[in-house]
Amino acid sequence: MNQSEAWLLGSYRRLDVLQVPAFRSARAIAGVHAPRHSESVRLLPLSTDLPQELQPLADFVAGRAAPALPPLTALSLLLRYLASPQRYEPQNTYGVHRVVPSARCLYPCRLMLLARQHGTVQLYHYHGEHHALQACGERSDLAALLGEHDLALIGIAQFWAMADKYGEFAPFASALEAGMAQAQLNHLCAALNWSADSLEASETSMRQAATLCQGDHEAVLYGLRCKVDELSKALSALQPAPGPTLLAASHSSDTLDQRFAKLKPLCQLLSTPPSSEPAVPQQDNAADHDDSPLPPPEIGLLQTMRRRNSGNDATGMAPRLNSLPGDSLGRMLSLWRALQRRRLALPGEASLRVAVAWLDARSAPIGLYDGEAMPLRHCDDPHRFVEQLQDSLPYEGMRYNMAGLKLNFMLCADLVDAAEQHGEAALRRLYLAAGAQAQDFSLAAAAHGLFARPVRMLREQALETGYALPGQLVYQVLCGLNRSTNTSWELM
Ligand SMILES: Cc1cc2nc3c(=O)[nH]c(=O)nc-3n(C[C@H](O)[C@H](O)[C@H](O)COP(=O)(O)O)c2cc1C
């Protein structure tokens, strides 16, 4: 399989040509998971006594420094806002939610930490459910991965963890999620004033990190290397839990390749690119832009991250139908661009094209807008425009509560154009970049009080042709207003 074929398989054609149990019957496969087992391990719990806020969002996007935290508090906060359970939503099918979303809350990425500690290099596995580290021993053989840095955070996509449910589509969904995690990780490092380098910018780091993957159904999809003062002392101060902890773990089904013939080649195409691919120099997004952002809403950075949710609402009753203020789209997109400027650019970002379907007629005319909130084309039939979105829902007869929906943020690309710059790494880079931009937009929407539901299971063809989009759809974020009584409890 080559990446053009994989690109096609990731398009709406997947509904006909990929083996995906979840596309057959959402209900029948609800309980299908990778096999589970338990493991008894000794954990190093991290503190949950964390500041509720670091700084106003406005200060963050303006590049102002937040007050410094002790290194262990900073590490604990970063991990908590990257990968630990954050909210309990008892009325929803998938009850526990984290700050970075995952398709049907499967969370296929494993997070590993490599730290320089008193002249040695130590490996840790972060367990989000327990907000604790598991020491995995000395790995001085991986010193080159760190380079001059003190800490590397390595996100390993366990494609197998989604494969029982998502079959051959698992690598695509995992890559989008990893891209979202990469953006979140960048923002957290920026807020903590940790100077960070992308893992992908160093071929040695990627090669060494890949040795942490187990089997053909895993790949390093995101990560950063950071400079953190006094980290070594702080990690040594961690006290082990008084006794062993029983962990609920999963492992790969051994029949995956028999059931899903295209899974392994797709995993390979989305894995670490061969070193022959054109390298993209690490780039600060800030360098590329000169627009001055509109003032963001008065909300804190961490509060924004905690507020992000996908509008999971099992009953969907009584959504709030209020209209948004007239300048909302411009302000959300301005904040989205400002958030991008606070992080390192991902190589595929320049190849993405944005189109926003705006649906809130009382706020701004219904129609298609670009990433700067400028109309892309005139819409003379708003009713049909909204219907076209309804037509893209995965099953005939499925209803989405369109009344509460305000916009659809769409990321499109053309593989042939992207391959000119990125060669065989284009597919991987486009998916990771789309994830990162979707996470930034989700935060911008959350700051404005909207839910942000990333989606990749719709019939995109209806939108690509109906809206004449500027490329094939890679990812979308549906945004709207939750009903006011959608119960949830923060776990943080
Ligand atoms: C890659 C990806 C694809 C997704 N695709 C869909 C989808 O097609 N339809 C849908 O309703 N939700 C989709 N979701 C949304 C998740 O189901 C939702 O984020 C998850 O339930 C977690 O909820 P939370 O984001 O509120 O924490 C997707 C999420 C991700 C990360």
The ligand as a Tripos MOL2 file, in Angstrom:
@<TRIPOS>MOLECULE
LIG
   31    33     1     0     0
SMALL
NO_CHARGES

@<TRIPOS>ATOM
      1 C1        -10.3190   11.3600   16.2960 C.3       1 LIG1
      2 C2        -11.7010   11.5340   16.8610 C.ar      1 LIG1
      3 C3        -12.7980   11.2350   16.0720 C.ar      1 LIG1
      4 C4        -14.1010   11.4150   16.5780 C.ar      1 LIG1
      5 N1        -15.1720   11.1460   15.7650 N.ar      1 LIG1
      6 C5        -16.4340   11.3380   16.2210 C.ar      1 LIG1
      7 C6        -17.5600   11.1190   15.3630 C.ar      1 LIG1
      8 O1        -17.4140   10.8080   14.1970 O.2       1 LIG1
      9 N2        -18.7980   11.3180   15.8550 N.ar      1 LIG1
     10 C7        -19.0000   11.7240   17.1410 C.ar      1 LIG1
     11 O2        -20.1420   11.8800   17.5360 O.2       1 LIG1
     12 N3        -17.9440   11.9780   17.9610 N.ar      1 LIG1
     13 C8        -16.6720   11.7940   17.5420 C.ar      1 LIG1
     14 N4        -15.5990   12.0710   18.3700 N.ar      1 LIG1
     15 C9        -15.8630   12.7010   19.6700 C.3       1 LIG1
     16 C10       -15.6400   11.7860   20.8090 C.3       1 LIG1
     17 O3        -16.6210   10.7890   20.8510 O.3       1 LIG1
     18 C11       -15.6220   12.6100   22.1130 C.3       1 LIG1
     19 O4        -14.5780   13.5130   22.0220 O.3       1 LIG1
     20 C12       -15.4470   11.6900   23.2660 C.3       1 LIG1
     21 O5        -16.6810   11.1520   23.5970 O.3       1 LIG1
     22 C13       -14.8230   12.4060   24.4490 C.3       1 LIG1
     23 O6        -15.6540   13.4010   24.9530 O.3       1 LIG1
     24 P1        -15.0480   14.7970   25.4510 P.3       1 LIG1
     25 O7        -14.3320   15.3310   24.2410 O.co2     1 LIG1
     26 O8        -16.1950   15.6220   25.9040 O.co2     1 LIG1
     27 O9        -14.0780   14.4960   26.5450 O.co2     1 LIG1
     28 C14       -14.2930   11.8990   17.8970 C.ar      1 LIG1
     29 C15       -13.1770   12.2060   18.6880 C.ar      1 LIG1
     30 C16       -11.8930   12.0290   18.1820 C.ar      1 LIG1
     31 C17       -10.7050   12.3940   19.0240 C.3       1 LIG1
@<TRIPOS>BOND
     1     1     2 1
     2     2     3 ar
     3     2    30 ar
     4     3     4 ar
     5     4     5 ar
     6     4    28 ar
     7     5     6 ar
     8     6     7 ar
     9     6    13 1
    10     7     8 2
    11     7     9 ar
    12     9    10 ar
    13    10    11 2
    14    10    12 ar
    15    12    13 ar
    16    13    14 ar
    17    14    15 1
    18    14    28 ar
    19    15    16 1
    20    16    17 1
    21    16    18 1
    22    18    19 1
    23    18    20 1
    24    20    21 1
    25    20    22 1
    26    22    23 1
    27    23    24 1
    28    24    25 2
    29    24    26 1
    30    24    27 1
    31    28    29 ar
    32    29    30 ar
    33    30    31 1
@<TRIPOS>SUBSTRUCTURE
     1 LIG1         1 GROUP 0 **** ****
